[in-house]
Amino acid sequence: MPIITLPDGNKLEFAAPVSIREIAEKIGKRLAKDALAGEVDGKLVDLSCVVAADAKIRIITPNLPEGLELMRHSAAHVMAEAICEVFPGTKLAYGPAVKDGFFYDVDSPEPITDKDLSNIHKAMQKIVKKNQPFERHELGRAEAGEKYRHDEYKTDNIERAGGEVISFYRQGGFEDLCRGPHVPSTGRIGAFKVMSLAGAYWHGDETKQQLTRVYGTAWATQEELDAHLHRLEEAKKRDHRKLGRDLGLFEFHPEAPGMAFWRNNGVLLYRGVENYIRDLCNKHGYEEFRTPQILVKDLWVTSGHWENYADKMYITEKDGREFGVKPMNCPGSLILYKAGLYSHNDLPLRWAEFGHVHRFEGSGEVHGLVRVRGFTQDDAHIFCTPKQLQKEIEHCIQFVFEVYTTLGMKFDHIELSTRPEKSIGTAEMWEVAEKALQGALEELKINYKLNPGDGAFYGPKIDFHLADAIGRTWQMGTIQVDFALPERFDLHYVDEKSERQRPVMIHRAVSGSLERFIGVLVEHYAGDFPLWLAPEQARLLTITDNHIEYAEKVATLLREKNLRVKVDRRGGKIGAKIRDGELQKIPYLAIIGDKEVEDGLVSVRRRLAGDLGQMTAEDFAKRLAEEVATKALPPE
């Protein structure tokens, strides 16, 4: 007689073993209708799964994250069946649910092209309409291997699967190897669309067969699918790689793969971000340092990077010695600390460094500015006593919040990541560090998620995940506590009793990297930057050559207030000049004709707000200077 405990604490007692579907029916007709699967003591199972002993049960419905993932997993199977119908003889490799959708890697007898996606989608619709049940069955490992001995992909998957029993799922006449669970039937996968194609190597190994990866997306309702497709269209418009070229910010060339070439507008934007964070560092009591790009191997061995990070490092050899191009700035700060002599009265030391680093990312991982091989981290390394640790973490958190609040970005969630499998330092060090991070978050009343095992190899961390203007999330700033490196480098300070003690090191980066940060900002603002960040803040548009002299005087007035302004001296119609200014997303356009010259005025247009009318050049300059000083966000 199993006793079933529900999430709200209520209990149901059954006289015999009972399926998840029957439990849902006992709770209520509406829940039974919506049910997709169940969770038994934390493990997801099919609705047909029978519970024979006491257990904690949760019914999974489409409105839950687990329900949406199940729908996408099941949609992958439906898509696999559809591909096999459209391309007979196709072999299936691997097909998981992923963020916002699903994919299947397939080995087809003929190339699949973009033109084939609609046919695959139509075949999926027919399968869904049949509402075929997903049925689980199991074979012994040897029997499964014999059954699929002629299919190298299924043979490989069977060999990699754990246990002596291999599970399969069947819908209609289609069957595939799968651990499950699945939704009850093909008709329950919601609204879907076959999206795109890509190439993929089997198990990501470039020496193995290249497969075709077919992507799809699935959502609980058509409205949610439509909203997702709208977000994708909006994301295309905001693609920082396209806007980077169009707005003259940055570009990429094969002569330096994974590294940006910055044009003047990009440098102005870059410096605007950098100088803003630099000014905040000064406000918060940081000193700025700069350390070398290339350091000897011995240093990286001591820091642990050679053992834990060498595959990401650029390594060179000169004069019979090995050197590493720095992937991180922290060892340089450790050397500078070790070269000094500090007492408890000197701590905390807050050292900032805008340090350029290089990390080797695979060619398939590099993506515009958000995943590059050469970038600048807005690093800080804080050395403090153990007693000061939590307060310094709180100070870092407040610093991060100040930056992102000013930029108008919202926090999606904050993660506390704990000790990973591959790590250095003692268990006691990690426990103290994790408690300090947790204590700081709780003291500031900040909600957070625990992310077990995802800390850096040298210490636990807090990661800040931001939501941009269209709801996408980005992992940005980080705060990491490190007991291990001060010990490895034998750092000390002198305490109140004149005894040598070990400091704690905090690694803090607000943006993560300036390059990635700028890439995210370009997409967040869609290139319509706040005035204080805009590379070109105002453009003066002359109607004829007779107005250029006055326009230059206005430009001089604006530049005296440290505003970035250009005069459009070209001939041609004023309408064309206005269109060009709009395309370049210039925040302010000021039109100058006979009337403006005669009266000492400018006719002003604010991007995203429209015409502001005429004003004096002095009032125009004052308006812009005030908007820059307050770091106002762009008009909505």
C-alpha positions in Angstrom: 0.0 0.0 0.0 2.1 2.9 -1.2 1.7 6.2 0.5 2.2 9.1 -2.0 3.4 12.5 -0.6 2.6 15.5 -2.8 4.5 18.7 -3.0 2.1 20.5 -0.7 2.6 17.9 2.0 -0.7 16.1 1.5 -0.6 12.3 1.3 -2.6 9.8 -0.8 -2.8 6.1 0.1 -3.3 3.4 -2.5 -4.2 -0.2 -1.9 -1.9 -1.5 -4.7 0.9 -0.3 -6.9 -0.2 2.7 -8.9 0.9 4.5 -12.0 1.7 8.2 -12.2 -1.3 8.7 -14.5 -3.6 7.2 -11.9 -2.1 9.4 -9.2 -2.8 12.5 -11.4 -6.4 11.3 -11.9 -6.8 10.9 -8.2 -5.6 14.5 -7.6 -8.0 16.0 -10.2 -9.3 15.7 -13.7 -7.7 19.0 -14.8 -4.2 17.9 -13.6 -4.7 14.4 -15.2 -5.5 16.1 -18.5 -2.4 18.4 -18.4 0.0 15.8 -17.0 3.0 15.0 -19.2 5.2 12.9 -16.8 6.0 12.5 -13.1 8.8 13.0 -10.7 9.4 10.2 -8.2 11.7 11.0 -5.4 13.5 13.5 -7.7 13.6 11.3 -10.8 11.6 12.0 -13.9 9.5 9.1 -15.2 6.8 8.4 -17.8 3.1 8.7 -16.8 3.0 4.9 -17.2 5.6 4.3 -14.5 4.2 2.3 -11.6 5.0 3.3 -8.0 5.0 0.3 -5.6 6.5 1.9 -2.5 6.1 5.1 -0.5 7.4 8.0 -2.5 7.4 11.8 -3.0 5.6 12.5 -6.2 5.3 15.6 -8.4 3.2 15.8 -11.6 5.0 17.4 -14.5 2.8 19.7 -16.6 3.6 22.0 -19.7 3.9 25.1 -17.6 6.9 23.7 -15.7 10.5 23.9 -17.0 10.7 20.1 -16.9 7.5 19.8 -18.9 8.8 22.1 -21.6 12.1 20.1 -21.8 10.2 16.8 -22.1 8.1 18.3 -24.9 11.3 19.3 -26.7 12.9 15.9 -26.2 9.8 14.2 -27.6 9.8 16.7 -30.5 13.3 15.6 -31.3 12.1 12.0 -31.7 9.2 13.2 -33.9 11.7 15.2 -36.0 14.0 12.2 -36.3 11.1 10.1 -37.6 10.1 12.9 -40.0 13.7 13.1 -41.4 13.8 9.3 -41.9 10.5 9.6 -43.9 11.8 12.5 -46.0 15.2 10.9 -46.4 14.9 7.1 -46.3 18.1 5.4 -45.2 19.1 8.1 -42.7 21.0 7.0 -39.6 20.4 8.8 -36.3 23.2 9.8 -34.1 22.1 11.9 -31.2 19.1 14.2 -30.4 18.7 16.1 -27.2 16.6 19.0 -25.9 18.6 22.2 -25.6 17.9 25.7 -24.5 14.8 27.0 -26.4 14.5 23.9 -28.5 16.1 20.6 -29.7 18.3 19.2 -32.4 19.2 15.9 -34.0 22.5 14.9 -35.6 21.8 12.7 -38.6 23.8 10.9 -41.3 21.6 11.1 -44.4 22.2 9.4 -47.7 21.9 12.7 -49.5 22.6 16.3 -48.4 19.8 18.0 -46.4 19.4 21.7 -47.4 17.4 24.6 -46.1 14.8 23.9 -48.8 14.1 20.6 -47.1 13.2 22.1 -43.7 9.6 22.8 -44.7 9.1 19.2 -45.9 10.5 17.9 -42.6 8.1 20.2 -40.7 5.1 19.0 -42.7 6.1 15.3 -42.0 6.3 16.2 -38.3 2.8 17.7 -38.4 1.4 14.5 -39.8 3.1 12.4 -37.1 1.7 14.8 -34.4 -1.8 14.6 -35.9 -1.7 10.8 -35.5 -1.2 11.3 -31.8 0.9 8.1 -31.5 1.8 7.0 -27.9 5.4 7.0 -26.8 6.0 3.5 -25.6 9.1 2.4 -23.6 10.6 -1.0 -23.9 13.9 -2.5 -22.7 16.5 -5.0 -24.0 19.5 -6.5 -22.4 22.8 -5.0 -23.4 23.8 -8.0 -25.5 20.4 -8.3 -27.2 20.4 -4.5 -28.0 23.9 -4.7 -29.4 23.0 -7.7 -31.6 19.8 -6.0 -32.8 21.6 -2.8 -33.9 25.0 -4.4 -34.9 24.7 -2.9 -38.4 24.2 0.7 -37.1 27.5 2.2 -36.0 25.8 5.1 -34.2 23.4 3.1 -32.2 26.2 0.5 -31.5 28.3 3.3 -30.1 25.5 4.7 -28.0 24.7 1.3 -26.6 28.4 0.9 -25.6 28.4 4.2 -23.9 25.2 3.7 -22.0 25.5 2.5 -18.4 23.9 -0.6 -16.9 22.9 -3.9 -18.4 19.4 -2.9 -19.6 19.1 -0.5 -22.6 15.9 1.4 -23.0 14.1 2.3 -26.3 11.1 4.4 -27.2 8.7 3.7 -30.0 6.0 5.9 -31.6 4.1 4.1 -34.3 6.6 2.2 -36.4 9.6 4.4 -35.4 12.0 3.4 -32.6 15.1 5.0 -31.2 17.5 4.4 -28.3 16.6 6.7 -25.4 16.7 6.9 -21.6 13.4 8.9 -21.5 11.1 9.9 -20.2 8.7 11.3 -22.9 5.4 13.0 -23.1 2.5 10.5 -23.4 2.0 10.9 -27.1 3.2 12.8 -30.2 0.1 15.0 -30.0 1.4 16.5 -26.7 4.6 18.2 -28.0 2.9 21.6 -28.3 3.7 24.2 -31.0 7.0 23.6 -32.9 9.0 24.7 -35.9 12.0 23.2 -37.8 14.5 26.0 -37.7 17.9 25.5 -39.3 20.9 23.3 -40.3 24.5 23.1 -39.2 27.4 20.8 -39.5 28.5 18.7 -36.5 31.1 16.0 -35.9 30.2 12.8 -34.1 31.0 13.4 -30.4 32.5 16.7 -31.5 35.6 14.9 -32.8 36.9 16.4 -36.0 38.5 13.1 -37.0 35.0 11.4 -37.1 32.2 11.5 -39.5 30.6 14.9 -40.2 26.9 14.9 -39.6 24.0 17.2 -40.4 22.5 18.9 -37.3 18.9 19.8 -37.7 17.6 22.3 -35.2 14.0 22.8 -34.1 12.1 24.7 -31.4 9.0 23.7 -29.4 6.8 25.6 -26.9 3.7 24.8 -24.9 1.5 27.1 -27.0 1.4 28.8 -30.4 1.5 32.2 -28.7 4.8 31.2 -26.9 6.3 29.9 -30.2 5.3 33.2 -32.0 6.9 35.2 -29.2 10.1 33.2 -29.4 10.2 33.6 -33.2 9.7 37.4 -32.7 12.6 37.4 -30.3 14.8 35.7 -32.8 13.9 38.2 -35.5 14.7 41.0 -33.0 17.9 39.3 -32.1 18.9 39.3 -35.8 18.4 43.1 -35.9 20.5 43.4 -32.8 23.3 41.1 -33.8 26.4 42.9 -32.6 28.6 41.6 -35.4 26.3 43.2 -38.0 25.9 46.4 -36.0 29.6 46.5 -35.3 30.3 46.8 -39.0 27.3 49.0 -39.8 28.2 51.5 -37.1 31.9 51.5 -37.7 32.7 50.0 -34.3 34.8 46.8 -34.9 35.3 44.0 -37.4 37.0 40.6 -37.6 39.6 39.4 -40.2 41.2 36.0 -40.8 44.6 37.4 -40.1 43.8 37.4 -36.4 41.1 34.8 -35.8 39.0 35.4 -32.7 40.5 38.9 -32.1 38.7 42.2 -32.9 40.0 45.1 -35.0 38.6 48.3 -33.5 37.7 51.3 -35.6 37.5 54.9 -34.2 33.8 54.7 -33.1 34.5 51.4 -31.4 37.5 52.8 -29.6 35.4 55.7 -28.3 32.8 53.2 -27.1 35.4 51.0 -25.6 37.1 53.9 -23.7 33.7 55.1 -22.5 33.0 51.8 -20.8 36.6 51.5 -19.5 36.8 55.0 -18.1 33.4 54.6 -16.5 34.5 51.5 -14.6 37.9 53.2 -13.9 36.2 56.2 -12.4 34.1 53.9 -10.2 37.3 52.1 -9.1 38.7 55.5 -8.0 35.4 56.3 -6.1 35.5 52.9 -4.3 39.2 53.2 -3.2 41.0 51.1 -5.8 44.5 51.7 -7.1 45.3 50.8 -10.7 48.2 48.5 -11.8 49.4 47.1 -15.1 51.4 43.8 -15.3 53.3 42.1 -18.2 51.6 40.1 -21.0 54.1 37.2 -21.0 55.4 35.5 -17.8 57.7 32.5 -17.3 56.4 29.0 -17.0 57.5 28.7 -13.4 55.0 31.3 -12.4 52.1 29.5 -14.1 53.2 26.2 -12.5 53.1 27.9 -9.1 49.7 29.4 -9.7 48.3 26.1 -10.9 47.4 27.4 -14.4 49.9 25.2 -16.1 48.3 22.1 -14.7 44.7 23.2 -14.9 44.6 25.6 -17.9 47.5 25.0 -20.2 45.3 23.8 -23.0 43.8 27.3 -23.2 47.1 29.1 -23.0 49.4 30.5 -25.8 52.9 29.2 -25.0 56.2 30.4 -26.5 59.9 29.6 -25.9 62.8 32.0 -26.0 66.4 31.7 -24.7 65.7 28.1 -23.8 62.9 29.0 -21.4 59.1 28.5 -21.7 56.7 31.4 -21.3 53.0 31.7 -21.2 50.9 34.5 -22.6 48.7 35.4 -19.7 45.1 34.0 -19.8 44.4 35.7 -16.5 45.8 38.8 -14.7 45.9 37.4 -11.1 49.5 36.1 -11.0 50.9 39.5 -11.8 49.1 41.0 -8.8 50.5 38.2 -6.6 54.0 39.1 -7.7 53.5 42.7 -6.8 52.0 41.8 -3.4 54.9 39.5 -2.6 57.4 42.3 -3.5 55.9 44.5 -0.7 55.6 44.3 3.1 52.1 44.9 4.5 50.5 45.0 8.0 46.9 44.5 9.0 46.6 48.3 8.9 47.3 48.3 5.2 44.5 45.9 4.4 42.3 45.7 2.5 44.3 46.5 -0.7 42.0 47.0 -3.7 44.0 46.7 -6.9 42.4 47.2 -10.3 43.9 46.2 -13.7 42.5 46.5 -17.2 44.7 43.7 -18.3 44.8 42.2 -21.8 44.7 38.4 -21.8 44.7 35.7 -24.4 42.9 32.3 -24.2 42.7 29.8 -27.0 39.1 29.0 -27.9 38.3 26.4 -30.5 37.2 27.8 -33.9 33.7 26.5 -33.3 33.5 28.3 -30.0 34.6 31.8 -31.2 31.6 34.1 -31.7 32.0 37.8 -32.5 32.9 39.8 -29.3 31.2 37.5 -26.9 33.7 34.7 -27.3 37.1 35.9 -28.4 40.7 34.8 -28.0 42.2 38.2 -27.0 40.3 40.5 -24.6 40.7 42.9 -21.7 39.4 42.0 -18.2 38.4 44.8 -15.9 40.0 42.8 -13.1 40.4 43.7 -9.5 42.4 41.7 -6.9 41.6 42.5 -3.3 43.9 41.4 -0.5 42.2 41.4 2.9 42.2 39.7 6.3 39.8 36.8 6.9 37.8 39.1 9.2 37.4 41.6 6.4 36.4 39.1 3.8 32.6 39.2 3.9 32.5 43.0 4.0 34.8 43.2 1.0 32.5 40.7 -0.9 29.5 42.9 0.0 31.4 45.9 -1.3 32.1 44.1 -4.6 28.5 43.1 -5.0 27.4 46.7 -4.5 29.9 47.8 -7.1 28.5 45.4 -9.6 24.9 46.5 -8.9 25.8 50.1 -9.4 27.3 49.5 -12.8 24.3 47.4 -14.2 21.7 49.7 -12.6 23.3 52.7 -14.4 23.2 50.8 -17.7 19.6 49.9 -17.3 20.1 46.1 -17.4 18.1 43.8 -15.1 19.5 40.9 -13.1 18.0 37.6 -14.2 19.6 35.6 -11.5 22.7 35.3 -9.4 24.6 32.1 -8.8 26.8 30.9 -6.0 29.1 28.2 -7.4 30.9 25.8 -5.1 34.0 23.6 -5.3 34.5 21.7 -8.6 36.1 18.2 -8.9 39.3 19.7 -10.4 40.5 22.2 -7.7 43.3 23.3 -5.5 43.4 24.2 -1.8 42.1 22.4 1.3 38.5 21.6 2.2 38.7 24.1 5.1 39.7 26.9 2.7 36.8 26.2 0.5 34.3 26.0 3.4 35.3 29.4 4.7 35.3 31.0 1.3 31.8 29.6 0.4 30.4 30.7 3.7 31.7 34.2 3.2 30.1 34.5 -0.3 26.8 33.1 1.0 26.9 35.4 4.0 27.5 38.5 1.9 24.5 37.6 -0.4 22.2 37.0 2.6 23.4 40.1 4.4 22.4 42.2 1.4 19.2 40.2 1.1 19.9 39.1 -2.4 18.2 36.0 -3.8 20.6 33.5 -5.4 20.8 30.1 -6.9 23.2 27.4 -5.7 25.3 26.0 -8.6 27.2 23.0 -7.0 30.6 22.1 -8.4 31.0 25.0 -10.8 33.5 27.2 -9.0 36.9 28.2 -10.4 39.6 25.7 -9.8 41.1 28.0 -7.1 37.9 29.1 -5.3 34.1 29.5 -5.2 32.4 32.4 -6.9 29.3 34.5 -7.4 28.3 35.0 -11.0 25.8 37.7 -12.1 23.4 36.8 -14.9 21.8 39.8 -16.6 18.7 40.0 -18.8 19.0 42.2 -21.9 16.2 44.3 -23.6 14.7 41.2 -25.3 14.9 38.9 -22.3 18.1 36.9 -23.2 20.4 36.1 -20.3 24.1 36.7 -20.2 26.6 35.7 -17.6 28.6 38.9 -16.9 30.4 39.9 -13.7 32.0 37.6 -11.2 33.4 37.6 -7.6 35.7 34.8 -6.6 37.3 34.0 -3.2 40.8 32.5 -3.2 42.7 31.1 -0.3 44.8 28.8 -2.4 46.9 31.3 -4.5 48.1 33.4 -1.5 49.3 30.1 0.0 51.0 28.9 -3.2 52.8 32.3 -3.5 53.5 32.4 0.2 52.0 35.8 0.8 51.8 37.4 4.3 50.8 40.4 6.3 51.8 41.3 9.8 48.9 41.2 12.3 48.3 43.1 15.6 50.6 40.8 17.4 53.4 41.3 14.9 52.9 37.7 13.6 52.8 36.7 10.0 49.4 35.8 8.6 48.1 34.7 5.3 45.8 37.2 3.4 42.7 36.2 1.5 42.5 37.2 -2.2 39.2 38.2 -4.0 39.1 38.2 -7.8 36.5 40.7 -9.0 35.5 41.5 -12.6 32.4 43.7 -13.2 32.1 43.2 -16.9 33.9 39.8 -17.2 35.7 41.2 -20.3 35.3 44.5 -21.9 34.9 42.9 -25.4 32.1 40.6 -24.4 30.5 43.4 -22.3 30.5 45.7 -25.3 29.1 43.0 -27.5 26.2 42.5 -25.1 25.6 46.3 -24.8 25.4 46.6 -28.5 22.7 44.0 -28.6 21.0 45.3 -25.5 20.7 48.8 -26.9 20.5 47.7 -30.5 23.2 50.3 -31.2 21.1 53.1 -29.7 23.5 53.8 -26.9 23.0 56.2 -24.0 24.4 59.6 -24.9 27.3 59.3 -22.5 28.5 56.1 -24.3 27.6 57.0 -27.9 30.8 57.3 -30.0 29.3 60.3 -31.9 26.9 62.2 -29.7 25.7 64.8 -32.0 25.9 65.6 -35.7 25.4 69.1 -37.2 23.7 69.0 -40.6 24.1 72.0 -42.9 21.6 72.8 -45.6 24.1 74.6 -47.8 27.8 75.4 -47.8 26.9 78.9 -46.5 26.1 77.3 -43.1 29.3 75.5 -42.5 31.1 78.3 -40.7 28.3 78.7 -38.2 28.1 74.9 -37.8 31.8 74.8 -36.9 31.4 77.4 -34.2 28.6 75.4 -32.7 30.8 72.3 -32.9 33.6 74.1 -31.1 31.1 75.1 -28.3 30.1 71.5 -27.9 33.6 70.2 -27.9 34.6 72.6 -25.2 32.1 70.7 -23.0 33.9 67.4 -24.0 31.1 66.4 -26.3 31.8 64.3 -29.4 30.4 66.0 -32.4 30.9 66.1 -36.1 29.8 68.5 -38.9 28.2 67.0 -42.0 29.8 69.3 -44.6 28.6 67.2 -47.6 26.5 68.7 -50.3 23.1 67.2 -51.1 19.6 67.3 -49.7 19.1 67.7 -46.0 16.7 64.7 -46.0 19.5 62.4 -47.1 21.7 63.7 -44.4 19.0 63.1 -41.8 18.5 59.5 -43.1 22.2 58.9 -42.8 22.3 60.2 -39.3 19.4 58.0 -38.3 21.0 54.9 -39.9 24.2 55.6 -37.9 22.0 55.9 -34.8 23.4 59.3 -33.8 21.5 60.4 -30.7 21.2 64.1 -31.7 20.9 65.7 -35.1 21.0 69.5 -35.3 19.9 71.1 -38.6 21.4 74.5 -39.5 20.0 76.7 -42.2 19.5 80.4 -42.9 17.1 80.9 -40.0 19.3 79.1 -37.5 22.4 81.1 -38.5 20.5 84.4 -38.4 19.0 83.8 -34.9 21.9 81.8 -33.4 19.9 78.7 -33.1 19.9 75.0 -34.0 16.9 72.8 -34.9 17.2 69.6 -32.9 16.1 66.1 -33.4 16.5 63.5 -30.6 16.7 59.9 -31.9 13.8 57.8 -30.6 12.1 60.9 -29.4 11.6 63.1 -32.5 11.8 66.8 -33.1 12.6 69.0 -30.1 12.3 72.3 -31.9 14.8 75.2 -32.0 17.1 76.2 -29.2 20.2 78.3 -28.8 23.6 76.6 -29.3 24.3 77.3 -25.6 21.1 75.5 -24.5 21.8 72.6 -26.9 25.3 72.2 -25.4 23.8 72.4 -21.8 21.2 69.8 -22.6 23.7 67.3 -23.9 26.2 68.0 -21.1 23.5 67.4 -18.5 22.3 64.1 -20.2 25.9 62.9 -20.2 26.5 63.9 -16.6 23.4 62.0 -15.3 24.1 59.0 -17.6 20.5 59.0 -18.6 19.2 56.0 -20.6 18.0 56.4 -24.2 14.3 57.3 -24.7 12.1 54.3 -25.0 
